[in-house]
Amino acid sequence: MDIQKLTIGQMAELNQVTRQTLRHYEAEGLLIPYHTDPESGYRYYHINQSAKLDMIQYLKFCGMSLQQIKAKFASASVEEIQSFLVAQLDYIDESMHRLSQSRHTIARTIENYKRYKLLPQNQTIFHEIIPERKLYVHTSSVNYFDANDSGYEMMLRELKCSLVNKKLPTNYFCNIGTIIRKPHVEKRELYANEVFMFVDEDYEVHHSLETIPEGMYVCICAEDFYKEEEFAQRLFDYIDNNNYMIVGDYICEVIAEFPMYEQTPRSMLYKIQIPIQSKA
């Protein structure tokens, strides 16, 4: 093998690329064979051209297009390559962050659907010990129980706008709900002008989060958007009739949402949760 006159096959084999790749790089003007035999027309590469081939593959792996590589070779500017790599690193970091958020959203949604299958769905009242949770809460201009389904949608739009305005991620928007504060709950007043989403400990903002402590909750699940008030009253009656006292805020959490194809209220399974303790 004459390493100063390598055939395209030899050059490809030595560099672990295909002949098609070398032909493509030649067509793009990136790597022209070093020598062309004037009689046969055969083109030959020099072994030293492997260094340039390595650089092409390296820059391509880093995300640079062949056109960009050609331009950088033409300018022969190390600073330009360095600037590109710095920008590309920032782009990759941002892409990884977005992918991480997407993965988290998908995992949370799958987990919620698993919970949906396990929870009582026949409007049965049940007890559940629920661990500590973190909320991002937005105070709305709307009282959920004074509004129709469109009012609820307005509350959610306000929540989303609040996140966007504060430049916070919206990937937790799949796990949302409303709150009735304890003073209203104790009086059986259905007043919910706060909408929330559950977040994890590593959420990007901490000072605006609210913690719900671990505790025993009396709960009921339902799918009828318009019957939350009826189900809430059933829980209030259950608490009174079984000698319990309310020790915290009323939470209505959306466990799972289902596809909608019409302009109708959201199709969902929600769980009403009221923290309780025995009076005895």
C-alpha positions in Angstrom: 0.0 0.0 0.0 1.4 3.4 -1.1 0.3 5.6 1.8 1.0 8.7 -0.4 -1.3 7.4 -3.1 -4.3 5.8 -1.4 -7.3 4.6 -3.5 -10.7 5.7 -2.3 -11.2 2.2 -1.0 -8.0 2.2 1.0 -8.7 5.7 2.4 -12.1 4.6 3.4 -10.9 1.5 5.1 -8.1 3.2 7.0 -10.5 5.9 8.3 -13.4 3.6 9.0 -15.8 5.5 6.6 -17.6 4.5 3.5 -16.6 5.3 -0.1 -19.9 7.1 -0.4 -18.9 9.4 2.4 -15.6 10.3 0.8 -17.4 10.9 -2.5 -19.9 13.1 -0.8 -17.1 15.1 0.9 -15.4 15.5 -2.4 -18.7 16.7 -4.0 -19.1 19.3 -1.2 -15.5 20.5 -1.8 -14.4 19.5 1.7 -11.9 16.8 0.9 -10.5 16.6 -2.6 -8.2 13.7 -3.5 -4.6 14.8 -3.4 -3.6 13.4 -6.8 -5.4 12.6 -10.0 -3.6 10.3 -12.5 -3.6 12.3 -15.8 -3.7 9.1 -17.9 -6.2 6.9 -16.0 -8.2 9.6 -14.3 -7.9 7.7 -11.0 -8.0 9.9 -7.9 -5.7 9.2 -4.9 -5.6 10.4 -1.3 -2.6 11.2 0.8 -2.4 9.6 4.2 -1.9 13.1 5.7 -5.4 14.0 4.5 -6.7 11.8 7.3 -6.2 14.7 9.7 -8.6 16.9 7.7 -11.1 14.0 7.5 -10.8 13.6 11.3 -11.6 17.3 11.7 -14.6 17.1 9.4 -16.0 14.1 11.3 -15.3 15.8 14.6 -17.1 19.0 13.7 -19.9 17.1 12.2 -20.3 15.1 15.4 -20.4 18.4 17.3 -23.4 19.5 15.2 -21.8 21.6 12.5 -23.3 21.2 9.0 -21.0 20.4 6.0 -21.6 23.9 4.7 -20.6 25.4 8.0 -17.5 23.2 8.1 -16.5 24.3 4.6 -16.9 27.9 5.6 -14.8 27.5 8.7 -12.1 25.7 6.7 -12.1 28.6 4.2 -11.7 31.2 7.0 -9.1 29.1 8.8 -10.3 30.8 12.0 -9.8 28.9 15.3 -11.8 31.6 17.1 -14.8 31.0 14.8 -14.7 27.3 15.6 -14.4 28.0 19.3 -17.3 30.4 19.2 -19.4 27.8 17.4 -18.5 25.1 19.9 -19.4 27.4 22.8 -22.8 28.1 21.2 -23.4 24.5 20.4 -22.6 23.5 24.0 -25.3 26.0 25.2 -27.7 24.6 22.7 -27.1 21.0 23.8 -27.5 21.9 27.4 -30.8 23.6 26.7 -31.9 20.6 24.6 -31.0 18.2 27.4 -33.0 20.4 29.8 -36.1 20.4 27.5 -35.8 16.6 27.0 -35.5 16.1 30.8 -38.7 18.2 31.3 -40.4 16.2 28.5 -39.4 12.9 30.2 -40.6 14.1 33.5 -44.0 15.1 32.1 -44.4 11.8 30.4 -43.4 9.8 33.5 -45.8 11.9 35.7 -48.7 11.4 33.2 -48.1 7.6 33.1 -47.9 7.5 36.9 -51.2 9.4 37.1 -52.9 7.0 34.7 -51.7 4.1 36.9 -53.2 5.9 40.0 -56.4 6.3 38.0 -56.7 2.6 37.5 -56.1 1.8 41.2 -58.4 4.4 42.8 -62.0 3.7 43.7 -64.1 5.0 40.8 -67.6 4.3 41.9 -67.9 7.5 44.0 -66.9 5.5 47.2 -65.6 7.5 50.1 -62.3 6.2 51.3 -59.4 7.1 53.5 -55.8 7.6 52.3 -52.6 8.6 53.9 -51.0 11.1 51.5 -47.3 12.1 51.8 -46.1 15.7 51.9 -46.5 17.5 48.6 -45.3 20.8 47.0 -47.6 23.2 45.2 -47.2 26.2 42.9 -50.3 28.2 43.6 -51.9 31.0 41.7 -54.7 33.2 43.1 -57.3 33.7 40.4 -59.8 36.5 39.8 -62.4 33.7 39.5 -64.2 31.6 42.2 -64.5 28.2 40.6 -67.9 27.5 42.2 -69.4 30.7 40.9 -68.2 30.0 37.4 -69.1 27.5 34.8 -66.6 25.3 32.9 -65.4 28.3 31.0 -64.6 30.0 34.3 -62.4 27.0 35.2 -60.6 27.3 31.9 -60.0 31.0 32.6 -58.4 30.0 36.0 -56.1 27.6 34.2 -55.2 30.3 31.6 -54.3 32.6 34.5 -52.1 29.9 36.0 -50.3 29.2 32.8 -49.8 33.0 32.2 -48.4 33.3 35.7 -45.8 30.6 34.9 -44.8 32.1 31.5 -44.5 35.6 33.0 -42.2 34.3 35.7 -40.3 32.2 33.1 -41.1 29.0 34.9 -41.5 25.6 33.2 -45.0 24.5 32.4 -44.3 20.8 32.1 -46.1 20.2 35.4 -49.4 21.6 34.0 -50.7 18.0 33.6 -51.2 17.7 37.4 -53.4 20.6 38.5 -56.3 21.4 40.8 -58.1 23.9 43.0 -58.0 24.7 46.7 -60.6 25.7 49.3 -58.9 27.1 52.3 -59.6 25.6 55.8 -61.7 28.5 57.1 -64.1 28.1 54.2 -64.1 24.3 54.5 -65.0 24.4 58.2 -68.1 26.5 57.3 -68.9 24.4 54.3 -68.3 27.4 52.0 -67.4 26.3 48.5 -65.0 29.1 47.7 -62.0 28.2 45.5 -60.2 31.1 43.9 -56.8 29.4 43.9 -55.6 27.0 41.2 -52.4 25.0 41.6 -50.1 22.4 40.1 -48.1 19.8 42.0 -44.3 20.1 41.6 -41.3 18.2 42.7 -38.6 19.2 45.1 -36.2 20.2 42.3 -38.6 22.6 40.8 -36.8 25.7 39.6 -38.4 28.1 42.1 -38.7 27.5 45.8 -39.8 30.8 47.4 -43.3 30.6 45.8 -44.0 27.0 46.7 -46.5 25.9 49.3 -46.1 22.7 51.3 -49.0 20.4 52.1 -48.0 18.2 55.1 -48.4 14.5 55.2 -51.7 13.4 56.7 -54.9 11.3 56.7 -57.4 12.4 54.1 -61.0 11.4 53.4 -61.4 11.3 49.6 -63.8 10.6 46.8 -63.1 10.3 43.1 -65.5 11.3 40.3 -65.5 12.0 36.6 -68.5 14.3 36.3 -67.2 17.9 35.9 -70.5 19.4 37.2 -70.9 17.4 40.3 -68.0 18.4 42.5 -70.3 20.4 44.8 -72.5 17.4 45.3 -69.5 15.2 46.1 -68.0 17.8 48.4 -71.2 17.9 50.4 -71.1 14.1 50.7 -67.6 14.4 52.2 -68.7 17.1 54.6 -71.6 14.9 55.8 -69.3 11.9 56.2 -66.8 14.0 58.3 -69.6 15.2 60.6 -71.3 11.8 60.9 -68.1 10.0 61.8 -66.8 12.4 64.5 -63.9 13.8 62.4 -62.6 17.3 62.3 -61.1 19.1 59.4 -57.4 20.0 59.9 -56.4 21.6 56.6 -57.3 22.8 53.1 -59.7 21.1 50.7 -57.8 19.9 47.6 -59.5 18.9 44.3 -56.7 17.2 42.2 -57.0 16.2 38.6 -55.6 12.7 38.5 -56.0 12.0 34.8 -57.5 13.7 31.7 -58.9 12.0 28.7 -58.9 13.1 25.0 -61.5 15.6 24.0 -62.8 16.0 20.5 -65.6 18.5 21.0 -65.9 21.9 22.7 -67.1 20.4 25.9 -65.8 20.5 29.5 -62.7 18.7 30.3 -63.1 14.9 30.5 -61.2 13.9 33.7 -60.9 11.9 36.8 -60.6 14.1 39.9 -60.0 13.3 43.5 -61.4 15.5 46.3 -59.3 15.3 49.4 -59.9 16.8 52.9 -57.4 16.3 55.7 -59.0 15.0 58.9 -58.3 13.9 62.5 -60.6 12.1 64.9 -62.2 14.3 67.5 -61.9 11.5 70.1 
